Amino acid sequence: MTREVVAVPVAASVADAARAMRDHDIGDVLALDEGLVWGIVTDRDLVVRVLAEGMDPDATTVADVCSGDLVTVRPGDDAGRAVELMRSAAVRRLPVVDDQGRPQGVVSLGDLALASDPRSALADISAAPPNT
């Protein structure tokens, strides 16, 4: 799990979300409403739901484009549970939330690859520094 939570308010512009991703070298940010996880927006969401549709990144809010039907895990859930949820929901990232819905981190497909087989190709790719 990545413990550093990078989040933006649901009312933030997608341009703000993109800058947060750039500044932290990540591909997603959590969308928060009053401190609780409301959704997740990925770099792919920005391309497919905003740019490809001709929407204005400064006028479009995170709430307009984030994935809001979230599948989440709790801090005590094991990796097997995360894998099961990712498979069934066909997602690559799972927000980790406490019992009140506050963000604790994010589990990614890469995190699971590193944990299960650190010598796998996916683990190598996930551990590599970002291309800049």
NORDA-V711251 format. One record per residue. N is the residue number from 0. PHI is phi in whole degrees, 0 to 359 (NA if undefined). PSI is psi in whole degrees, -180 to 180 (none if undefined). NEAR is the number of other ideal C-beta (glycine too) atoms within 10 Angstrom. Layout:
n=<N & N>
phi=<PHI & PHI>
psi=<PSI & PSI>
near=<NEAR & NEAR>
This chain:
n=<0 & 1 & 2 & 3 & 4 & 5 & 6 & 7 & 8 & 9 & 10 & 11 & 12 & 13 & 14 & 15 & 16 & 17 & 18 & 19 & 20 & 21 & 22 & 23 & 24 & 25 & 26 & 27 & 28 & 29 & 30 & 31 & 32 & 33 & 34 & 35 & 36 & 37 & 38 & 39 & 40 & 41 & 42 & 43 & 44 & 45 & 46 & 47 & 48 & 49 & 50 & 51 & 52 & 53 & 54 & 55 & 56 & 57 & 58 & 59 & 60 & 61 & 62 & 63 & 64 & 65 & 66 & 67 & 68 & 69 & 70 & 71 & 72 & 73 & 74 & 75 & 76 & 77 & 78 & 79 & 80 & 81 & 82 & 83 & 84 & 85 & 86 & 87 & 88 & 89 & 90 & 91 & 92 & 93 & 94 & 95 & 96 & 97 & 98 & 99 & 100 & 101 & 102 & 103 & 104 & 105 & 106 & 107 & 108 & 109 & 110 & 111 & 112 & 113 & 114 & 115 & 116 & 117 & 118 & 119 & 120 & 121 & 122 & 123 & 124 & 125 & 126 & 127 & 128 & 129 & 130 & 131>
phi=<NA & 273 & 277 & 288 & 269 & 251 & 218 & 226 & 293 & 299 & 276 & 293 & 285 & 293 & 297 & 297 & 296 & 297 & 295 & 297 & 297 & 299 & 295 & 252 & 53 & 228 & 250 & 202 & 224 & 278 & 257 & 248 & 236 & 54 & 84 & 253 & 292 & 248 & 187 & 220 & 235 & 247 & 299 & 294 & 303 & 297 & 287 & 283 & 268 & 247 & 297 & 295 & 268 & 74 & 281 & 276 & 299 & 278 & 259 & 269 & 269 & 301 & 299 & 291 & 231 & 285 & 280 & 259 & 273 & 277 & 253 & 231 & 235 & 263 & 304 & 273 & 293 & 271 & 299 & 300 & 296 & 297 & 298 & 302 & 292 & 298 & 297 & 292 & 262 & 54 & 238 & 253 & 220 & 232 & 295 & 258 & 233 & 279 & 296 & 267 & 96 & 279 & 290 & 241 & 163 & 219 & 257 & 248 & 303 & 297 & 301 & 293 & 296 & 297 & 289 & 274 & 207 & 299 & 260 & 288 & 299 & 296 & 296 & 299 & 296 & 293 & 275 & 291 & 294 & 294 & 284 & 236>
psi=<139 & 117 & -25 & 115 & 121 & 121 & 158 & 155 & 152 & -25 & -6 & 154 & 157 & -24 & -40 & -41 & -43 & -41 & -38 & -41 & -46 & -48 & -26 & 4 & 50 & 168 & 10 & 156 & 149 & 146 & 123 & 143 & 112 & 41 & -3 & 146 & 123 & -28 & -175 & 141 & 134 & 167 & -34 & -40 & -42 & -39 & -51 & -42 & -19 & -67 & -48 & -25 & 0 & 21 & 154 & 115 & -26 & -23 & -15 & 130 & 161 & -39 & -30 & -27 & -9 & 158 & 114 & -17 & 76 & 145 & 127 & 166 & 162 & 158 & -31 & -6 & 145 & 171 & -35 & -40 & -42 & -43 & -45 & -45 & -41 & -42 & -50 & -32 & -5 & 52 & 160 & -10 & 142 & 120 & 141 & 120 & 150 & -176 & -21 & -8 & 10 & 141 & 138 & -19 & -168 & 134 & 126 & 166 & -40 & -40 & -44 & -37 & -43 & -39 & -38 & -37 & 88 & -14 & 3 & 161 & -42 & -39 & -42 & -46 & -42 & -32 & -14 & 150 & 152 & 150 & 130 & none>
near=<17 & 15 & 9 & 8 & 16 & 16 & 20 & 22 & 16 & 18 & 12 & 19 & 18 & 27 & 15 & 17 & 30 & 19 & 15 & 19 & 19 & 10 & 9 & 12 & 10 & 18 & 17 & 25 & 27 & 26 & 27 & 21 & 15 & 8 & 12 & 14 & 24 & 20 & 20 & 24 & 29 & 21 & 15 & 11 & 19 & 23 & 12 & 12 & 18 & 21 & 12 & 9 & 10 & 6 & 15 & 10 & 16 & 9 & 10 & 18 & 17 & 28 & 17 & 14 & 22 & 23 & 16 & 14 & 6 & 19 & 16 & 19 & 22 & 11 & 12 & 8 & 16 & 9 & 14 & 10 & 14 & 22 & 16 & 13 & 16 & 19 & 9 & 9 & 12 & 7 & 16 & 15 & 21 & 26 & 23 & 22 & 19 & 14 & 7 & 8 & 16 & 12 & 19 & 16 & 18 & 25 & 24 & 21 & 16 & 18 & 19 & 21 & 18 & 17 & 14 & 13 & 11 & 11 & 7 & 12 & 9 & 14 & 18 & 12 & 10 & 16 & 11 & 9 & 6 & 7 & 5 & 4>
